[in-house]
């Protein structure tokens, strides 16, 4: 029965307080000494690290998570405001280059306990079975050493834990969601009408926001600030879905602790060197798991004398998705700031269709830009001065659809070390990115589909912004040390106690938002690790 | 007139003319024009959580001092921002001060193009270029900014498109974080912890009582 099944082996939602947003258990969290050799030290308290810690803690592992950013108390630290939440993003210096550089900042990496899922939109689609074998099926990208079937039980389990709300899903491996779809806003309704008229099927969801009773997490209040951190505790992130249970089972989440180097001696990792309160410290550990996401994970390995980089694979095959957005204008007010930005989506164009002239495909999703994001959109369409102000005044009449185009993994798209140093004296990451012809064709085709939808809806005017979203790859999993950084169990080739568990291990990125897959991979890894002990 | 889209820049031959807009009757908008003449988001402030209220009200009540830019840089950049954001009359959102505060505190977006300097340096180079070109004495500053946007002007050796995007990202982030700008565009503001109930299309199904009604025409008596 929808909405009534509590998740198995995870009491996070019940460990929260209905009237406060912080994690109550944090006050009496277990602490470990630096010199105490814990079973596992995880770098990064996000989707990968948080989920892995929760699972293993329940199997008795003694775990410390080192998190560079703060341990949030949302009541005290967060504001319901676009500019005021800049602190959620990873804004330490980075250099971008290549033919089509990827702007970072607020768009991708997170900073603080909960990671980038604190500011992700909340879309939680699964990957399609085809994503795990694009090389074999479509002759592009790479095959995964893990199959969809292996991941399916973990998808199902994580969907119950978040939980995910949405209509029955017809695409990929057809499945249902634990919670029923949320009501949609006028802005999304307008998009849905246009899509249907253009022959594009759209479904409501999948969104990681409970729709109904779920432990002590309040119901969504539809205020529309998902990308600014959910002050309600309605939107899922490890902060509310896995870390409360992890802490209850003895995990220490050590915030404000920035990992700078992995300790290594005699062919094994010995722990992690990190900075806290301006002092360098060393946490001893029997095993190390890097979960810093697609830029910081490779950077940490490269800054650790090139650990796991024997075949020059670290940092390579970094991917983003082509995320062009087209907004449309209608006579009646739509107030697109209301409701969660993730409302409806289509995966009709997800798979390869040879008649389109390129391999793989894209998804279509609603987004709901708040004023500053809307201004960036107008700016990108080429307007400033009086024209900018005029389009901004018209804000409430617009609704926006976005693409997620699967861009292919290329060896030259990579993280390397820049000459520039950060506040701790460590070289910062440099991220070079260039699209290939298939990528350009995909984005161009997808943009035309969005235009067709708005035309069918009777839009009076459109505005377009070309952009990227999401990061995956950089420490990919593969079949041999020559083609990858880690094996199918996330273990660095040749180093028995070093693991990578985050979006960076993904060999391809599909046309789906990565959060759910990162969590499902972590859930699978936990199962493999605890079975092997 | 606002139900059809003839006022939108891509659909009209003439430049948008704010003097043809309704005048603000309640609260403040930049230049006192807008589409929601009786809407003041600040009247909802008592319904916001305290942490949010403090941050948002400080934006209105406390204009930060200029500390990053030198006085001569601030002077010419202020003129530039007035044109780039069409703030040609009082009351103005103090964008220059807000940008200065961010740069002074080092609150950047972190990333930097490999062929660009730090964001603060990009701003300083813009100031130098504007001063060298006598921007403050130009009769047609709008034409100068157009040329800058279109990449026809030198920008102290910087990639014009990237430099424009760096500068304008800061400018619009400041301007549209200000409640006066929210009044102008009819944005609902923080909405926490109250949230929303009416999510439909149009004024009847899609507007809460505390959100501003849109004026679809000028009022011939009050707006002339």
Interface residues (C-beta under 8 A of the other chain):
Chain A: X75 X76 X77 X78 X79 X80 X81 X82 X83 X84 X86 X89 X90 X91 X92 X93 X94 X95 X96 X97 X101 X103 X104 X105 X106 X183 X184 X185 X186 X189 X190 X220 X221 X222 X223 X224 X225 X231 X232 X329 X331 X332 X333 X334 X335 X337 X338 X339 X370 X371 X372 X374 X375 X376 X379 X382 X383 X384 X385 X386 X387 X388 X389 X390 X391 X392 X393 X394 X395 X396 X397 X430 X460 X461
Chain B: X2 X3 X4 X5 X7 X8 X9 X10 X11 X15 X16 X17 X18 X21 X34 X35 X48 X49 X51 X52 X55 X56 X83 X84 X85 X86 X107 X108 X109 X110 X111 X112 X113 X114 X115 X142 X145 X149 X165 X168 X169 X172 X173 X174 X175 X176 X177 X181 X182 X184 X185 X186 X187 X188 X190 X191 X192 X193 X194 X195 X196 X197 X199 X200 X201 X202 X203 X205 X206 X207 X211 X214
